[in-house]
Amino acid sequence: MGDVLVRRGTVEDGRIAELVVDFHGLPKRTIDRDTALSWMRDGHSLVPVRAGVRLTALQLVEDPEGALWIRTDNAPTGEDSLPDIPPA
């Protein structure tokens, strides 16, 4: 398990379209929502970064129908949410 730093991200139609991420010492890469979900299920922490400051980690939140959403709060709403970071 490791920290994955989220440098940029885009939400389209209530779902994360892409995240630009990096690991210590490795080049940035762009991942999609399915990859983010997989990494989070595997125990990796996706931590948004803005101006060099680590923000609240992204969380998996289950809505009343059982769908998973990626958010920084625990609101069980039917959409993904990112903090104020630059778009991907």
TIVO-2410 file (N, C-alpha, C; in nm, 3 decimals):
# residues 88
REC num residu      c1      c2      c3 atome chaine
REC   1      M   0.084  -0.117   0.000     N      A
REC   1      M   0.000   0.000   0.000    CA      A
REC   1      M   0.089   0.124   0.000     C      A
REC   2      G   0.042   0.226  -0.068     N      A
REC   2      G   0.120   0.348  -0.074    CA      A
REC   2      G   0.034   0.468  -0.100     C      A
REC   3      D   0.096   0.583  -0.084     N      A
REC   3      D   0.028   0.708  -0.116    CA      A
REC   3      D   0.044   0.738  -0.264     C      A
REC   4      V  -0.067   0.767  -0.327     N      A
REC   4      V  -0.071   0.810  -0.466    CA      A
REC   4      V  -0.113   0.957  -0.462     C      A
REC   5      L  -0.026   1.045  -0.509     N      A
REC   5      L  -0.057   1.188  -0.505    CA      A
REC   5      L  -0.136   1.226  -0.628     C      A
REC   6      V  -0.251   1.288  -0.606     N      A
REC   6      V  -0.340   1.331  -0.715    CA      A
REC   6      V  -0.309   1.477  -0.743     C      A
REC   7      R  -0.248   1.504  -0.859     N      A
REC   7      R  -0.205   1.640  -0.894    CA      A
REC   7      R  -0.314   1.718  -0.967     C      A
REC   8      R  -0.390   1.648  -1.050     N      A
REC   8      R  -0.499   1.712  -1.126    CA      A
REC   8      R  -0.609   1.608  -1.145     C      A
REC   9      G  -0.729   1.657  -1.172     N      A
REC   9      G  -0.839   1.565  -1.195    CA      A
REC   9      G  -0.957   1.633  -1.260     C      A
REC  10      T  -1.037   1.552  -1.328     N      A
REC  10      T  -1.155   1.602  -1.397    CA      A
REC  10      T  -1.274   1.513  -1.365     C      A
REC  11      V  -1.386   1.578  -1.330     N      A
REC  11      V  -1.513   1.508  -1.310    CA      A
REC  11      V  -1.605   1.551  -1.423     C      A
REC  12      E  -1.662   1.453  -1.492     N      A
REC  12      E  -1.757   1.479  -1.601    CA      A
REC  12      E  -1.884   1.399  -1.575     C      A
REC  13      D  -1.996   1.465  -1.580     N      A
REC  13      D  -2.126   1.400  -1.558    CA      A
REC  13      D  -2.131   1.323  -1.427     C      A
REC  14      G  -2.069   1.380  -1.322     N      A
REC  14      G  -2.076   1.319  -1.191    CA      A
REC  14      G  -1.980   1.205  -1.166     C      A
REC  15      R  -1.890   1.178  -1.261     N      A
REC  15      R  -1.792   1.069  -1.245    CA      A
REC  15      R  -1.653   1.120  -1.278     C      A
REC  16      I  -1.556   1.071  -1.204     N      A
REC  16      I  -1.419   1.108  -1.235    CA      A
REC  16      I  -1.385   1.057  -1.374     C      A
REC  17      A  -1.340   1.146  -1.460     N      A
REC  17      A  -1.299   1.107  -1.596    CA      A
REC  17      A  -1.154   1.065  -1.596     C      A
REC  18      E  -1.069   1.146  -1.531     N      A
REC  18      E  -0.927   1.111  -1.524    CA      A
REC  18      E  -0.861   1.182  -1.408     C      A
REC  19      L  -0.756   1.119  -1.358     N      A
REC  19      L  -0.674   1.175  -1.253    CA      A
REC  19      L  -0.529   1.170  -1.300     C      A
REC  20      V  -0.455   1.277  -1.279     N      A
REC  20      V  -0.312   1.278  -1.304    CA      A
REC  20      V  -0.246   1.254  -1.169     C      A
REC  21      V  -0.171   1.145  -1.158     N      A
REC  21      V  -0.116   1.101  -1.029    CA      A
REC  21      V   0.033   1.080  -1.041     C      A
REC  22      D   0.099   1.076  -0.925     N      A
REC  22      D   0.239   1.034  -0.923    CA      A
REC  22      D   0.271   0.965  -0.792     C      A
REC  23      F   0.376   0.886  -0.799     N      A
REC  23      F   0.434   0.817  -0.685    CA      A
REC  23      F   0.573   0.876  -0.664     C      A
REC  24      H   0.626   0.864  -0.546     N      A
REC  24      H   0.760   0.916  -0.519    CA      A
REC  24      H   0.862   0.858  -0.617     C      A
REC  25      G   0.928   0.948  -0.690     N      A
REC  25      G   1.037   0.907  -0.779    CA      A
REC  25      G   0.996   0.855  -0.915     C      A
REC  26      L   0.866   0.850  -0.943     N      A
REC  26      L   0.820   0.801  -1.072    CA      A
REC  26      L   0.750   0.913  -1.148     C      A
REC  27      P   0.750   0.906  -1.282     N      A
REC  27      P   0.683   1.011  -1.359    CA      A
REC  27      P   0.531   1.011  -1.338     C      A
REC  28      K   0.470   1.126  -1.362     N      A
REC  28      K   0.324   1.136  -1.353    CA      A
REC  28      K   0.260   1.046  -1.457     C      A
REC  29      R   0.141   0.999  -1.426     N      A
REC  29      R   0.062   0.922  -1.522    CA      A
REC  29      R  -0.084   0.957  -1.505     C      A
REC  30      T  -0.162   0.931  -1.608     N      A
REC  30      T  -0.306   0.959  -1.606    CA      A
REC  30      T  -0.379   0.827  -1.591     C      A
REC  31      I  -0.473   0.823  -1.495     N      A
REC  31      I  -0.554   0.703  -1.474    CA      A
REC  31      I  -0.701   0.739  -1.488     C      A
REC  32      D  -0.783   0.638  -1.512     N      A
REC  32      D  -0.927   0.658  -1.522    CA      A
REC  32      D  -0.994   0.618  -1.390     C      A
REC  33      R  -1.123   0.634  -1.386     N      A
REC  33      R  -1.199   0.606  -1.263    CA      A
REC  33      R  -1.188   0.459  -1.222     C      A
REC  34      D  -1.196   0.368  -1.318     N      A
REC  34      D  -1.188   0.226  -1.284    CA      A
REC  34      D  -1.054   0.192  -1.218     C      A
REC  35      T  -0.947   0.250  -1.268     N      A
REC  35      T  -0.815   0.226  -1.209    CA      A
REC  35      T  -0.810   0.285  -1.069     C      A
REC  36      A  -0.863   0.407  -1.051     N      A
REC  36      A  -0.865   0.468  -0.918    CA      A
REC  36      A  -0.943   0.380  -0.819     C      A
REC  37      L  -1.059   0.331  -0.861     N      A
REC  37      L  -1.138   0.242  -0.774    CA      A
REC  37      L  -1.060   0.117  -0.738     C      A
REC  38      S  -0.994   0.058  -0.836     N      A
REC  38      S  -0.916  -0.064  -0.813    CA      A
REC  38      S  -0.803  -0.038  -0.713     C      A
REC  39      W  -0.730   0.070  -0.734     N      A
REC  39      W  -0.619   0.101  -0.643    CA      A
REC  39      W  -0.671   0.128  -0.502     C      A
REC  40      M  -0.783   0.199  -0.489     N      A
REC  40      M  -0.838   0.228  -0.357    CA      A
REC  40      M  -0.885   0.099  -0.289     C      A
REC  41      R  -0.945   0.009  -0.364     N      A
REC  41      R  -0.987  -0.121  -0.307    CA      A
REC  41      R  -0.867  -0.202  -0.261     C      A
REC  42      D  -0.752  -0.183  -0.330     N      A
REC  42      D  -0.629  -0.253  -0.292    CA      A
REC  42      D  -0.560  -0.189  -0.173     C      A
REC  43      G  -0.613  -0.079  -0.123     N      A
REC  43      G  -0.561  -0.017  -0.002    CA      A
REC  43      G  -0.471   0.103  -0.023     C      A
REC  44      H  -0.454   0.147  -0.147     N      A
REC  44      H  -0.373   0.267  -0.172    CA      A
REC  44      H  -0.452   0.391  -0.135     C      A
REC  45      S  -0.381   0.491  -0.084     N      A
REC  45      S  -0.443   0.619  -0.050    CA      A
REC  45      S  -0.423   0.715  -0.167     C      A
REC  46      L  -0.531   0.770  -0.219     N      A
REC  46      L  -0.524   0.873  -0.323    CA      A
REC  46      L  -0.540   1.007  -0.253     C      A
REC  47      V  -0.432   1.085  -0.254     N      A
REC  47      V  -0.426   1.208  -0.177    CA      A
REC  47      V  -0.413   1.328  -0.272     C      A
REC  48      P  -0.517   1.408  -0.285     N      A
REC  48      P  -0.507   1.528  -0.368    CA      A
REC  48      P  -0.404   1.625  -0.312     C      A
REC  49      V  -0.333   1.692  -0.403     N      A
REC  49      V  -0.232   1.790  -0.364    CA      A
REC  49      V  -0.261   1.920  -0.439     C      A
REC  50      R  -0.261   2.032  -0.364     N      A
REC  50      R  -0.279   2.163  -0.425    CA      A
REC  50      R  -0.170   2.254  -0.372     C      A
REC  51      A  -0.092   2.312  -0.464     N      A
REC  51      A   0.018   2.403  -0.427    CA      A
REC  51      A   0.111   2.340  -0.324     C      A
REC  52      G   0.138   2.210  -0.341     N      A
REC  52      G   0.231   2.140  -0.253    CA      A
REC  52      G   0.173   2.096  -0.120     C      A
REC  53      V   0.046   2.123  -0.095     N      A
REC  53      V  -0.019   2.087   0.032    CA      A
REC  53      V  -0.108   1.966   0.010     C      A
REC  54      R  -0.089   1.864   0.093     N      A
REC  54      R  -0.172   1.744   0.086    CA      A
REC  54      R  -0.310   1.776   0.144     C      A
REC  55      L  -0.414   1.744   0.069     N      A
REC  55      L  -0.552   1.768   0.111    CA      A
REC  55      L  -0.611   1.638   0.166     C      A
REC  56      T  -0.738   1.642   0.201     N      A
REC  56      T  -0.808   1.524   0.252    CA      A
REC  56      T  -0.806   1.413   0.147     C      A
REC  57      A  -0.771   1.294   0.190     N      A
REC  57      A  -0.763   1.180   0.100    CA      A
REC  57      A  -0.900   1.148   0.040     C      A
REC  58      L  -0.898   1.095  -0.081     N      A
REC  58      L  -1.022   1.050  -0.145    CA      A
REC  58      L  -1.069   0.923  -0.074     C      A
REC  59      Q  -1.200   0.906  -0.067     N      A
REC  59      Q  -1.260   0.793   0.001    CA      A
REC  59      Q  -1.360   0.723  -0.090     C      A
REC  60      L  -1.381   0.596  -0.066     N      A
REC  60      L  -1.490   0.524  -0.132    CA      A
REC  60      L  -1.614   0.538  -0.045     C      A
REC  61      V  -1.721   0.587  -0.103     N      A
REC  61      V  -1.847   0.607  -0.030    CA      A
REC  61      V  -1.956   0.528  -0.102     C      A
REC  62      E  -2.029   0.448  -0.026     N      A
REC  62      E  -2.138   0.369  -0.084    CA      A
REC  62      E  -2.269   0.445  -0.069     C      A
REC  63      D  -2.346   0.453  -0.179     N      A
REC  63      D  -2.477   0.520  -0.171    CA      A
REC  63      D  -2.584   0.419  -0.129     C      A
REC  64      P  -2.707   0.463  -0.105     N      A
REC  64      P  -2.812   0.371  -0.060    CA      A
REC  64      P  -2.839   0.254  -0.154     C      A
REC  65      E  -2.809   0.270  -0.283     N      A
REC  65      E  -2.830   0.160  -0.378    CA      A
REC  65      E  -2.709   0.067  -0.387     C      A
REC  66      G  -2.602   0.097  -0.313     N      A
REC  66      G  -2.484   0.011  -0.313    CA      A
REC  66      G  -2.376   0.050  -0.412     C      A
REC  67      A  -2.395   0.158  -0.486     N      A
REC  67      A  -2.292   0.204  -0.581    CA      A
REC  67      A  -2.181   0.274  -0.505     C      A
REC  68      L  -2.057   0.263  -0.557     N      A
REC  68      L  -1.943   0.329  -0.495    CA      A
REC  68      L  -1.910   0.459  -0.566     C      A
REC  69      W  -1.878   0.559  -0.485     N      A
REC  69      W  -1.842   0.691  -0.536    CA      A
REC  69      W  -1.712   0.735  -0.470     C      A
REC  70      I  -1.635   0.815  -0.541     N      A
REC  70      I  -1.508   0.865  -0.491    CA      A
REC  70      I  -1.530   1.009  -0.447     C      A
REC  71      R  -1.506   1.035  -0.317     N      A
REC  71      R  -1.534   1.167  -0.260    CA      A
REC  71      R  -1.433   1.199  -0.152     C      A
REC  72      T  -1.431   1.324  -0.107     N      A
REC  72      T  -1.348   1.362   0.007    CA      A
REC  72      T  -1.431   1.380   0.133     C      A
REC  73      D  -1.561   1.360   0.121     N      A
REC  73      D  -1.647   1.363   0.239    CA      A
REC  73      D  -1.721   1.229   0.245     C      A
REC  74      N  -1.805   1.214   0.340     N      A
REC  74      N  -1.879   1.088   0.353    CA      A
REC  74      N  -2.021   1.097   0.301     C      A
REC  75      A  -2.051   1.199   0.222     N      A
REC  75      A  -2.186   1.217   0.171    CA      A
REC  75      A  -2.221   1.104   0.074     C      A
REC  76      P  -2.326   1.029   0.102     N      A
REC  76      P  -2.363   0.916   0.016    CA      A
REC  76      P  -2.446   0.960  -0.105     C      A
REC  77      T  -2.395   1.058  -0.178     N      A
REC  77      T  -2.464   1.108  -0.297    CA      A
REC  77      T  -2.417   1.032  -0.419     C      A
REC  78      G  -2.493   1.038  -0.524     N      A
REC  78      G  -2.465   0.963  -0.645    CA      A
REC  78      G  -2.371   1.033  -0.741     C      A
REC  79      E  -2.258   1.081  -0.691     N      A
REC  79      E  -2.160   1.142  -0.781    CA      A
REC  79      E  -2.023   1.147  -0.714     C      A
REC  80      D  -1.920   1.146  -0.798     N      A
REC  80      D  -1.783   1.163  -0.749    CA      A
REC  80      D  -1.760   1.311  -0.721     C      A
REC  81      S  -1.661   1.338  -0.637     N      A
REC  81      S  -1.628   1.476  -0.603    CA      A
REC  81      S  -1.478   1.486  -0.577     C      A
REC  82      L  -1.418   1.593  -0.629     N      A
REC  82      L  -1.278   1.622  -0.604    CA      A
REC  82      L  -1.268   1.757  -0.534     C      A
REC  83      P  -1.164   1.775  -0.452     N      A
REC  83      P  -1.143   1.908  -0.395    CA      A
REC  83      P  -1.099   2.005  -0.504     C      A
REC  84      D  -1.075   2.126  -0.468     N      A
REC  84      D  -1.034   2.230  -0.563    CA      A
REC  84      D  -0.889   2.206  -0.607     C      A
REC  85      I  -0.871   2.122  -0.709     N      A
REC  85      I  -0.740   2.098  -0.769    CA      A
REC  85      I  -0.753   2.129  -0.917     C      A
REC  86      P  -0.640   2.154  -0.986     N      A
REC  86      P  -0.649   2.187  -1.129    CA      A
REC  86      P  -0.712   2.074  -1.211     C      A
REC  87      P  -0.779   2.107  -1.319     N      A
REC  87      P  -0.835   2.004  -1.406    CA      A
REC  87      P  -0.727   1.926  -1.477     C      A
REC  88      A  -0.757   1.801  -1.508     N      A
REC  88      A  -0.660   1.715  -1.579    CA      A
REC  88      A  -0.653   1.754  -1.724     C      A
***
